[in-house]
Amino acid sequence: MIDTIFDYVRYGLYATLVLLCFMMFQAWDKDHPKPEMSADKSLSERFVPMMPSATEEVHTPSIVKSLDTAPQEMPGQVVTVTTDLLKVKIDTHGGDIVETALLKYPNELGGTAPIVLLNDDPNTRYIAESGLLSKRGPDTKDKQATYTIDQKTYALTNDQNALTVIFKWNNDGLAINKTFTFARGSYEIKVGYQIANNTAQVHEGNLYTQLMRTNSPPPNTSGFINLATYFGAAYSSTSAPFTKISFKDMDKANLNTTIEDGWAAMIQHYFVSAWIPPQTATSNYYTRVLPNGLYAIGMVGKPLVVQPQQSVSTESKLYVGPAITDQLEKAAPGLKLTVDYGWFWYLSVIIFWLMQKIYDVIGNWGWSIVIVTIIIKIILYPLSAKSFRSMAGMKKLQPKIEALKKRYEDDRQKMTQATLELYRQEKVNPMSGCLPILVQIPVFIALYWVLVESVQLRLAPFVLWIHDLSQQDPYYILPLLMGVSMFLQQRLNPPPPDPVQAKVMMLMPVIFTVMFAFSISK
């Protein structure tokens, strides 16, 4: 039996070593990507879903137009809106948000330029579109509307808590105001439509919202962090609050489903953009891959019917900003799930809550992490103590076990029986040193994902040479200290009976040191 236990441990170590080598290769491959084709001029084309006919239901697949006839880009003016948190650029052609700068988040350590999330650069295009689909406009299957605007720059003043920017469109008695409402201290942008039908005909249209971007991971992460974190699209429904759709999934098949409430999002490390429809609204959610390299996720709502000489209003929300759970949950139910803590999310939520409370007192995320780690070690101390006592008992028995090996070197069965009898007499359980460690593993995995997913650690200083907790140690001091401490801990434990297993264990500090030194984000 004892041989079987050691065999399982040995195979587990082999599997761990193979997994670590594979992860290191993937991290290296991420840092040395194959050259990609440069974007061509067709990237300036935008994708407009097609309005369903009067007899079509919202869930009909033909709700999204053929991509072979994508409309050509029309010239428009760019309107700039500045709040306390955002600097937003909106194109009058389509009324699309083509750029968002997050003013509280510098692009790099020591820099003053803010990180730009949405952008209209051909190589990294990432824009938020919305429109009203109708045969009479403003958006049709062939083109988007071009709006008029009173001025080209707007700013939220110190005495304002909200700012509304109005885009106007008129055509033969049909007047539409597209409004963008910005609030102080918020990353939410309310996008509303007021439709005034001053004609003798019934007007019918569909509100659509979508996010489009290239498959270009943000340049500020690489290595294992970029490998581990999610980059792609996601959506929510009542039956599945958080469903990922990677760009590879979009390449394989198009999403086409009807959902009440929900949201559709694009996710990258630390930042999220998401369209959130009106509450109880039923929409057709879709994904598309455009021939020009853009990936789209969005939704089209049910028809809005406006009787002659009547007005109708509708509104949707766009969240574009950092992945902070409190703000995400305030924007939409379930949107905080885009901060992906993995399988042990319930532990991660508790750990981050504790880390946040400590930070509120001491004002340093690095010391907050240290204190949380100490608290976790104190809580888990009984398990650790039991494990160390078991290992110490095993270490004392090593001379006797070696003597049994020599005595029964030709009879493996008798040696196993004698070894088990020795464990019984000395009241030592070889597995009692492993089980406490296994119980602790979920806690430290949860802590790991808190550290990976928390945007609060981005550009956050600690002490001395550590100026950014989200980046690797520039002098590799911490990985080396970790390797040395791991080696010393191994020396305190009894060596494995299997010589191959012992060599693997000796290599583990080196493997982990190299992995943490070179495979963390740069």
C-alpha positions as CSV (number, residue, x, y, z in Angstrom):
1,M,0.0,0.0,0.0
2,I,2.8,2.4,0.9
3,D,4.4,1.8,-2.5
4,T,1.1,2.6,-4.2
5,I,0.9,5.9,-2.3
6,F,4.5,6.8,-3.3
7,D,3.7,5.9,-6.9
8,Y,0.8,8.3,-6.9
9,V,2.9,11.0,-5.4
10,R,5.7,10.4,-8.0
11,Y,3.3,10.4,-10.9
12,G,1.7,13.6,-9.5
13,L,5.1,15.3,-9.4
14,Y,5.9,14.2,-13.0
15,A,2.6,15.6,-14.2
16,T,3.3,18.9,-12.3
17,L,6.7,19.2,-14.0
18,V,5.2,18.5,-17.4
19,L,2.5,21.1,-16.8
20,L,5.0,23.7,-15.7
21,C,7.1,23.2,-18.7
22,F,4.1,23.5,-21.0
23,M,3.0,26.7,-19.3
24,M,6.5,28.2,-19.6
25,F,6.5,27.3,-23.3
26,Q,3.1,28.9,-23.8
27,A,4.4,32.0,-22.0
28,W,7.5,32.1,-24.2
29,D,5.3,31.7,-27.3
30,K,3.1,34.6,-26.2
31,D,6.2,36.8,-26.0
32,H,7.4,35.8,-29.4
33,P,4.3,35.9,-31.6
34,K,4.3,35.1,-35.3
35,P,4.1,38.2,-37.5
36,E,0.5,39.2,-38.4
37,M,-0.8,40.7,-41.5
38,S,-1.2,44.5,-41.3
39,A,-4.6,46.0,-41.4
40,D,-5.9,47.3,-44.7
41,K,-8.1,50.2,-45.5
42,S,-11.2,48.0,-45.3
43,L,-11.0,48.3,-41.5
44,S,-12.6,51.7,-41.8
45,E,-15.8,50.0,-42.9
46,R,-18.4,49.5,-40.1
47,F,-20.9,46.7,-39.7
48,V,-24.6,47.6,-39.3
49,P,-27.1,44.9,-38.4
50,M,-30.1,44.6,-40.6
51,M,-33.5,45.5,-39.4
52,P,-36.0,42.6,-39.4
53,S,-39.0,43.0,-41.7
54,A,-42.4,43.6,-40.2
55,T,-43.2,39.9,-40.2
56,E,-39.9,38.7,-38.7
57,E,-39.4,38.0,-35.0
58,V,-36.5,39.3,-33.0
59,H,-34.8,35.9,-32.9
60,T,-34.8,35.5,-36.7
61,P,-31.2,34.8,-37.9
62,S,-31.6,37.3,-40.8
63,I,-31.6,40.1,-38.2
64,V,-27.9,40.6,-39.0
65,K,-27.1,41.7,-42.5
66,S,-24.8,40.0,-44.9
67,L,-21.2,41.1,-44.3
68,D,-20.4,41.0,-48.0
69,T,-22.1,44.4,-48.5
70,A,-20.7,46.3,-45.5
71,P,-21.3,50.0,-45.9
72,Q,-18.5,52.4,-46.8
73,E,-17.3,54.8,-44.1
74,M,-18.8,58.3,-44.5
75,P,-17.0,61.4,-43.3
76,G,-18.0,62.7,-39.9
77,Q,-16.9,65.1,-37.2
78,V,-15.4,64.0,-33.9
79,V,-17.0,65.4,-30.8
80,T,-14.9,65.4,-27.6
81,V,-16.5,65.0,-24.1
82,T,-14.5,65.3,-20.9
83,T,-15.6,64.3,-17.4
84,D,-13.7,63.8,-14.2
85,L,-13.0,60.2,-15.2
86,L,-13.4,59.9,-19.0
87,K,-12.3,61.7,-22.2
88,V,-14.7,60.4,-24.9
89,K,-14.6,60.9,-28.6
90,I,-17.9,60.4,-30.6
91,D,-18.2,60.4,-34.3
92,T,-21.1,62.3,-35.7
93,H,-21.3,59.6,-38.4
94,G,-23.4,57.0,-36.7
95,G,-23.0,58.6,-33.3
96,D,-20.5,55.9,-32.4
97,I,-18.0,56.1,-29.5
98,V,-14.6,55.8,-31.2
99,E,-12.3,56.6,-28.3
100,T,-12.3,56.5,-24.5
101,A,-9.4,57.6,-22.3
102,L,-9.5,56.7,-18.7
103,L,-8.1,59.8,-17.0
104,K,-7.5,58.1,-13.6
105,Y,-5.4,55.3,-15.1
106,P,-2.0,56.3,-16.6
107,N,-0.9,54.3,-19.6
108,E,2.5,53.5,-17.9
109,L,4.4,53.9,-14.7
110,G,5.5,57.5,-14.2
111,G,3.5,58.7,-17.3
112,T,0.8,61.3,-17.4
113,A,-1.0,60.1,-20.6
114,P,-4.1,58.1,-19.7
115,I,-4.7,54.6,-21.0
116,V,-6.9,54.6,-24.1
117,L,-9.4,51.7,-24.1
118,L,-11.7,52.2,-27.0
119,N,-9.8,53.5,-30.0
120,D,-10.1,54.0,-33.8
121,D,-6.6,53.0,-34.7
122,P,-6.7,50.5,-37.7
123,N,-4.4,48.0,-35.9
124,T,-6.2,48.0,-32.6
125,R,-9.7,49.3,-33.5
126,Y,-12.1,48.9,-30.6
127,I,-15.4,50.9,-30.8
128,A,-18.9,51.0,-29.3
129,E,-21.7,51.4,-31.8
130,S,-25.4,52.0,-31.4
131,G,-28.2,53.0,-33.7
132,L,-31.8,52.9,-34.8
133,L,-32.5,50.5,-37.7
134,S,-35.4,51.4,-40.0
135,K,-36.1,51.6,-43.7
136,R,-36.6,55.3,-43.2
137,G,-33.5,55.8,-41.1
138,P,-31.6,57.1,-39.3
139,D,-29.7,53.8,-39.9
140,T,-30.5,51.5,-42.7
141,K,-29.0,48.3,-44.1
142,D,-26.8,50.4,-46.4
143,K,-25.6,53.3,-44.2
144,Q,-25.5,54.9,-40.8
145,A,-26.9,58.3,-40.1
146,T,-24.8,61.5,-39.9
147,Y,-25.9,63.6,-37.0
148,T,-25.6,67.4,-36.4
149,I,-24.2,68.8,-33.2
150,D,-24.1,72.3,-31.7
151,Q,-20.4,72.3,-30.7
152,K,-17.4,70.0,-31.0
153,T,-16.2,70.0,-27.3
154,Y,-18.0,69.5,-24.1
155,A,-16.7,69.3,-20.5
156,L,-18.2,68.5,-17.1
157,T,-17.7,71.6,-15.0
158,N,-17.1,71.6,-11.3
159,D,-20.6,72.6,-10.5
160,Q,-22.2,69.9,-12.6
161,N,-23.0,66.3,-11.6
162,A,-24.2,65.3,-15.1
163,L,-23.6,66.3,-18.7
164,T,-25.9,65.6,-21.6
165,V,-24.7,65.9,-25.2
166,I,-27.4,65.8,-28.0
167,F,-26.9,64.6,-31.5
168,K,-29.7,65.6,-33.9
169,W,-31.1,64.0,-37.1
170,N,-34.1,65.1,-39.2
171,N,-35.6,63.7,-42.4
172,D,-39.0,64.5,-43.9
173,G,-40.8,65.0,-40.5
174,L,-38.9,62.3,-38.6
175,A,-36.8,63.9,-35.9
176,I,-34.4,61.9,-33.7
177,N,-32.3,63.1,-30.9
178,K,-29.5,60.8,-29.8
179,T,-28.3,61.8,-26.3
180,F,-25.2,60.8,-24.4
181,T,-25.5,61.4,-20.6
182,F,-22.3,61.4,-18.5
183,A,-22.3,61.4,-14.7
184,R,-19.6,62.6,-12.3
185,G,-17.7,59.7,-10.7
186,S,-19.1,57.1,-13.1
187,Y,-17.8,55.1,-16.0
188,E,-21.4,54.6,-17.3
189,I,-22.6,56.4,-20.4
190,K,-26.3,56.5,-21.0
191,V,-27.2,56.5,-24.7
192,G,-30.8,57.5,-25.3
193,Y,-33.0,58.1,-28.3
194,Q,-36.0,60.3,-28.6
195,I,-38.0,59.6,-31.7
196,A,-40.6,62.3,-32.8
197,N,-42.8,61.1,-35.7
198,N,-44.2,64.2,-37.3
199,T,-45.4,62.3,-40.4
200,A,-48.6,60.7,-41.3
201,Q,-47.1,57.2,-41.4
202,V,-46.3,54.8,-38.5
203,H,-42.6,54.6,-37.9
204,E,-41.0,51.3,-36.8
205,G,-37.4,50.7,-35.9
206,N,-35.0,48.6,-33.8
207,L,-32.4,49.8,-31.4
208,Y,-29.0,48.0,-31.8
209,T,-25.9,48.2,-29.7
210,Q,-22.6,46.4,-30.4
211,L,-18.9,46.3,-29.6
212,M,-16.3,45.7,-32.3
213,R,-12.6,45.2,-31.9
214,T,-9.6,43.5,-33.5
215,N,-8.1,40.4,-31.9
216,S,-5.2,42.5,-30.6
217,P,-4.3,41.8,-26.9
218,P,-3.4,45.0,-25.0
219,P,0.4,45.6,-25.2
220,N,0.9,46.3,-21.5
221,T,0.8,42.6,-20.5
222,S,2.7,39.6,-21.6
223,G,4.1,36.3,-20.2
224,F,2.1,34.1,-17.9
225,I,-0.4,36.8,-16.7
226,N,-1.4,37.4,-20.3
227,L,-1.7,33.7,-20.8
228,A,-3.8,33.2,-17.7
229,T,-6.2,36.1,-18.0
230,Y,-9.2,36.2,-20.4
231,F,-9.2,38.3,-23.5
232,G,-12.4,38.1,-25.5
233,A,-16.2,38.6,-25.4
234,A,-18.9,37.6,-23.0
235,Y,-22.6,37.9,-22.4
236,S,-25.2,37.3,-19.7
237,S,-28.6,35.8,-19.5
238,T,-31.0,34.7,-16.7
239,S,-30.0,31.1,-17.2
240,A,-26.2,31.7,-17.5
241,P,-25.1,34.9,-15.8
242,F,-21.6,34.8,-17.3
243,T,-20.8,33.1,-20.6
244,K,-17.5,33.6,-22.4
245,I,-17.2,33.7,-26.2
246,S,-13.5,33.8,-27.2
247,F,-12.4,35.1,-30.6
248,K,-11.7,31.4,-31.5
249,D,-15.4,30.6,-30.7
250,M,-16.5,33.5,-32.9
251,D,-14.4,32.1,-35.7
252,K,-16.2,28.7,-35.4
253,A,-19.8,29.8,-35.1
254,N,-22.0,32.9,-34.8
255,L,-24.0,33.5,-31.6
256,N,-27.7,34.0,-32.3
257,T,-30.0,33.9,-29.2
258,T,-32.8,35.8,-27.6
259,I,-32.3,37.1,-24.1
260,E,-34.3,39.2,-21.6
261,D,-32.2,41.7,-19.7
262,G,-28.5,40.6,-19.8
263,W,-25.5,42.4,-21.2
264,A,-22.8,42.0,-23.9
265,A,-19.2,42.8,-23.1
266,M,-15.6,42.8,-24.4
267,I,-13.1,41.9,-21.7
268,Q,-9.4,42.4,-21.4
269,H,-7.0,42.3,-18.4
270,Y,-8.2,44.9,-15.9
271,F,-10.7,46.6,-18.1
272,V,-14.3,46.0,-19.4
273,S,-16.7,47.5,-21.9
274,A,-20.3,46.4,-21.9
275,W,-23.6,47.3,-23.5
276,I,-26.5,47.0,-21.0
277,P,-30.1,47.1,-22.5
278,P,-33.1,48.6,-20.6
279,Q,-34.4,46.4,-17.9
280,T,-36.8,43.6,-19.0
281,A,-35.9,44.3,-22.6
282,T,-35.8,41.3,-24.9
283,S,-33.1,41.4,-27.5
284,N,-31.4,39.2,-30.1
285,Y,-27.8,38.7,-29.1
286,Y,-25.3,38.0,-31.9
287,T,-21.6,37.7,-32.7
288,R,-20.0,38.2,-36.1
289,V,-16.5,38.0,-37.5
290,L,-16.0,40.6,-40.3
291,P,-13.9,40.0,-43.3
292,N,-11.8,43.1,-42.3
293,G,-10.6,41.5,-39.1
294,L,-13.1,43.0,-36.6
295,Y,-15.0,40.8,-34.1
296,A,-18.5,42.1,-33.1
297,I,-20.8,41.2,-30.2
298,G,-24.1,43.0,-29.8
299,M,-27.8,43.0,-29.6
300,V,-30.9,44.1,-31.5
301,G,-34.1,45.0,-29.6
302,K,-37.7,44.5,-30.5
303,P,-39.4,47.0,-32.8
304,L,-40.1,50.4,-31.5
305,V,-43.4,51.6,-32.9
306,V,-44.1,55.3,-33.1
307,Q,-47.6,56.4,-34.2
308,P,-48.0,59.6,-36.3
309,Q,-47.6,62.8,-34.3
310,Q,-46.3,60.8,-31.4
311,S,-42.9,60.5,-29.6
312,V,-41.2,57.5,-28.1
313,S,-38.0,57.3,-26.0
314,T,-35.6,54.4,-25.3
315,E,-32.2,54.1,-23.6
316,S,-29.3,51.8,-23.2
317,K,-26.1,52.0,-21.1
318,L,-22.5,51.6,-21.9
319,Y,-20.0,50.8,-19.2
320,V,-16.4,51.4,-20.3
321,G,-13.7,51.4,-17.6
322,P,-11.8,49.4,-15.0
323,A,-13.0,46.0,-13.7
324,I,-13.9,47.1,-10.2
325,T,-16.6,44.8,-8.8
326,D,-18.5,47.5,-6.9
327,Q,-18.9,49.7,-10.0
328,L,-19.6,46.7,-12.3
329,E,-22.4,45.4,-10.0
330,K,-23.9,48.9,-9.8
331,A,-24.0,49.1,-13.6
332,A,-25.7,45.7,-14.2
333,P,-26.5,42.5,-12.2
334,G,-23.8,39.9,-12.8
335,L,-21.4,42.3,-14.6
336,K,-19.0,41.9,-11.7
337,L,-18.5,38.3,-12.9
338,T,-16.2,39.7,-15.6
339,V,-13.7,39.9,-12.8
340,D,-13.0,36.2,-13.2
341,Y,-11.7,34.6,-10.0
342,G,-12.0,31.1,-11.3
343,W,-13.3,28.0,-9.5
344,F,-12.7,29.3,-6.0
345,W,-14.3,32.7,-6.5
346,Y,-16.2,32.6,-3.2
347,L,-12.8,32.5,-1.4
348,S,-11.4,35.2,-3.6
349,V,-14.3,37.5,-2.8
350,I,-13.6,37.2,0.9
351,I,-9.9,37.6,0.4
352,F,-10.3,40.8,-1.7
353,W,-12.8,42.2,0.8
354,L,-10.3,41.7,3.6
355,M,-7.5,43.2,1.5
356,Q,-9.6,46.2,0.6
357,K,-10.4,46.9,4.3
358,I,-6.8,46.7,5.3
359,Y,-5.8,49.0,2.4
360,D,-8.5,51.6,3.6
361,V,-6.6,51.8,6.9
362,I,-2.9,51.6,5.8
363,G,-3.1,53.0,2.3
364,N,-0.6,50.6,0.6
365,W,-1.7,47.6,-1.4
366,G,1.7,45.9,-0.9
367,W,1.5,45.9,2.8
368,S,-2.2,44.9,2.5
369,I,-1.2,41.8,0.6
370,V,1.5,41.0,3.2
371,I,-1.0,41.4,6.1
372,V,-3.6,39.3,4.4
373,T,-1.1,36.6,3.7
374,I,-0.1,36.6,7.4
375,I,-3.7,36.4,8.5
376,I,-4.3,33.4,6.1
377,K,-1.2,31.7,7.5
378,I,-2.4,32.2,11.0
379,I,-5.9,30.8,10.2
380,L,-4.3,27.8,8.5
381,Y,-1.6,27.3,11.2
382,P,-3.3,24.3,12.8
383,L,-3.2,22.5,9.4
384,S,0.4,23.5,8.8
385,A,1.5,22.5,12.3
386,K,-0.1,19.1,11.8
387,S,1.7,18.7,8.5
388,F,5.0,19.7,9.9
389,R,4.6,17.4,12.9
390,S,3.9,14.5,10.5
391,M,6.9,15.4,8.4
392,A,9.1,15.6,11.5
393,G,7.9,12.1,12.6
394,M,8.7,10.8,9.2
395,K,12.1,12.3,9.3
396,K,12.8,10.5,12.7
397,L,11.7,7.2,11.1
398,Q,14.0,7.5,8.1
399,P,16.9,5.5,9.7
400,K,14.6,2.7,10.7
401,I,13.0,2.6,7.2
402,E,16.4,2.4,5.6
403,A,17.2,-0.5,7.9
404,L,14.0,-2.3,6.8
405,K,15.0,-1.7,3.1
406,K,18.3,-3.4,3.7
407,R,16.7,-6.3,5.7
408,Y,14.0,-7.0,3.1
409,E,15.7,-5.8,-0.1
410,D,14.7,-9.1,-1.8
411,D,11.2,-9.2,-0.5
412,R,9.1,-6.1,-1.4
413,Q,5.9,-7.4,0.1
414,K,7.5,-8.1,3.6
415,M,9.2,-4.7,3.4
416,T,5.9,-3.0,2.8
417,Q,4.2,-4.9,5.7
418,A,7.1,-4.1,8.0
419,T,7.0,-0.4,7.1
420,L,3.3,-0.2,7.8
421,E,3.8,-2.0,11.1
422,L,6.5,0.6,12.0
423,Y,4.1,3.4,11.2
424,R,1.4,1.8,13.4
425,Q,3.8,1.3,16.3
426,E,5.2,4.9,16.1
427,K,1.7,6.3,15.4
428,V,2.8,8.1,12.3
429,N,0.6,8.5,9.2
430,P,2.5,9.3,6.0
431,M,-0.5,10.8,4.4
432,S,-1.2,13.2,7.3
433,G,1.6,15.5,6.0
434,C,0.0,15.8,2.6
435,L,-3.7,16.2,3.4
436,P,-3.4,19.5,5.3
437,I,-1.4,20.9,2.4
438,L,-4.1,19.9,-0.1
439,V,-6.8,21.6,2.0
440,Q,-4.7,24.9,1.8
441,I,-4.3,24.8,-1.9
442,P,-7.7,26.3,-2.8
443,V,-7.1,29.2,-0.5
444,F,-3.8,30.1,-2.1
445,I,-5.2,29.6,-5.6
446,A,-8.0,32.1,-4.6
447,L,-5.3,34.5,-3.3
448,Y,-3.4,34.2,-6.6
449,W,-6.4,35.1,-8.7
450,V,-7.2,38.1,-6.5
451,L,-3.6,39.4,-7.2
452,V,-4.0,38.7,-10.9
453,E,-7.4,40.2,-11.4
454,S,-7.3,43.3,-9.1
455,V,-6.9,46.4,-11.2
456,Q,-6.2,48.2,-8.0
457,L,-2.7,46.7,-8.1
458,R,-1.9,48.2,-11.5
459,L,0.9,50.8,-11.1
460,A,0.5,50.5,-7.3
461,P,3.8,51.1,-5.5
462,F,5.1,49.0,-2.6
463,V,8.5,49.7,-1.1
464,L,12.1,50.3,-2.2
465,W,12.5,49.0,-5.8
466,I,8.9,47.7,-6.2
467,H,7.0,50.5,-8.0
468,D,4.3,48.5,-9.7
469,L,2.7,45.5,-8.0
470,S,1.2,44.2,-11.2
471,Q,4.7,43.8,-12.9
472,Q,7.5,41.5,-12.4
473,D,10.4,42.3,-10.0
474,P,12.9,44.2,-12.2
475,Y,15.9,42.8,-10.2
476,Y,14.5,39.3,-9.6
477,I,15.1,39.6,-5.9
478,L,11.7,38.3,-4.8
479,P,11.7,35.2,-7.0
480,L,15.2,34.4,-5.8
481,L,14.1,34.8,-2.1
482,M,11.1,32.5,-2.9
483,G,13.4,29.9,-4.4
484,V,15.8,30.0,-1.4
485,S,12.9,29.7,1.1
486,M,11.4,26.8,-0.8
487,F,14.8,25.0,-0.9
488,L,15.3,25.5,2.9
489,Q,11.8,24.2,3.6
490,Q,12.5,21.1,1.6
491,R,15.7,20.5,3.6
492,L,13.6,20.5,6.8
493,N,11.5,17.6,5.4
494,P,12.5,14.0,5.0
495,P,13.7,13.1,1.5
496,P,11.4,11.0,-0.6
497,P,12.3,7.3,-0.6
498,D,12.3,7.1,-4.4
499,P,15.6,8.6,-5.8
500,V,13.9,9.9,-9.0
501,Q,11.3,11.6,-6.9
502,A,13.9,13.1,-4.7
503,K,15.7,14.6,-7.7
504,V,12.4,16.0,-9.0
505,M,11.8,17.6,-5.6
506,M,15.3,19.1,-5.7
507,L,14.5,20.7,-9.1
508,M,11.2,22.2,-8.0
509,P,12.7,25.3,-6.3
510,V,14.6,26.0,-9.5
511,I,11.6,25.5,-11.7
512,F,9.3,27.7,-9.7
513,T,12.0,30.4,-9.4
514,V,12.5,30.5,-13.2
515,M,8.7,30.5,-13.8
516,F,8.0,33.4,-11.4
517,A,11.1,35.3,-12.6
518,F,10.4,35.2,-16.3
519,S,6.8,34.2,-16.8
520,I,5.0,37.0,-15.0
521,S,3.7,40.0,-16.9
522,K,6.3,42.6,-18.0
